[in-house]
Amino acid sequence: MDRVPSSKRVGYAVAGLGFIAETSVLPAFRHSKKCKLVALVSHDPKRARQLGAKFGVHVNACYGYENYAQCLNHPGVDAVFVASMNAVHAEQTIRAAAAGKHVLCEKPLGTSVEECRRMVEACRKNRVYLMTAYRKYFEPGSVALKKLITRGKLGRLRHMFSTYTEIVDPAKVAWQLNRRLAGGGSLMDIGIYCVNTMRWLAGNSPIEATAHIWTDDRKRFGEVEDSIAFRLTHPEGLVCQGTSSYSAQAASFVQVHGDKGWAALNPAFAFEEERRLFGKIQGKWFEQKFKVMDEFVLELDHFADCIRRHRDPKSDGMEGLLDVATIQAIYQSARENRTVPIAAHTG
């Protein structure tokens, strides 16, 4: 693995130029002192050129997917941020790894555990780093909640609750309602934040899952789930419960209960609003507020540091794989109406 000098800004190519890329990922490079935007890749070369002009990428470094190989040969590209549709995460990651490029991949890492495993193995084989793009590992409100738990302020954890909901307009993001392209519905898209964050806060992985799916619009949600509720059992008796939905106004929270106190983060996952961390520990109320900030630059810079310092990222490929394994068990439970061991999906 070639180490990028610590004085050099890490050059990124961004593959996939949808809404999140345009509004959040690309602007984050303007706030970074450790990264620079070098290249863009899109299914629409014209869009790549338009966004290139907007964000300072040379027209010769704006590619269509058919020219992805040329992008990977660009000497200024050290890493690829894969922000494309879920169904092509694996292909784009594996090709980047084969070209010796590090990969920061949006969640879900892949649409199946098998895909995730191939991505992890390709990056290991080619001695490049793979990071799953979870902002929560770096966002100050979430980090403060994690510290409360690890320092034992809440005592032994007993229950955890989380939800993420938003109304999805199929006219704007039709691919999210296509099972082949998305790999699933609200759980795979936004509920994965609940799955990952509760697992991260717990400090271990769940061992079994129980779930139920429902909708009142079967025509709209003919291929993927609309709303889902799930229960995850962790070692030592911790129970985590989550919900996600494509048919409720945007909201998110995570709430943790221990035998010494409880704490909640709300909103937990949306990044456009001030966050509040509050709760009660041994009878004393507390509350902290966290201003809106650029959370995407935090993950970009963390990965740049990992590349420059030769360190594994906090949310590596295995983190993404374990979340997808949990999601597959949740889906199986909902289909078969029974509790499903999660280990069956990681073997």
Secondary structure, DSSP 8 states (H G I E B T S, - for coil): -----TTS-EEEEEE--SHHIIIIIHHHGGG-SSEEEEEEEESSHHHHHHHHHHHT--GGGEEEGGGHHHHHT-TT--EEEE-S-GGGHHHHHHHHHHTT-EEEEESSS-SSHHHHHHHHHHHHHTT--EEEE-GGGT-HHHHHHHHHHHTTTT-SEEEEEEEEE----TTT-GGGG-HHHHSSSHIIIIIHHHHHHHHHHHTS--SEEEEEEE-S-TTTTSSS-SEEEEEEE-GGG-EEEEEEESSS-SEEEEEEEESSEEEEEES-S-SSS-EEEEEEETTEEEEEEE----HHHHHHHHHHHHHHHT---SSBHHHHHHHHHHHHHHHHHHHHTS-EEGGGGT-
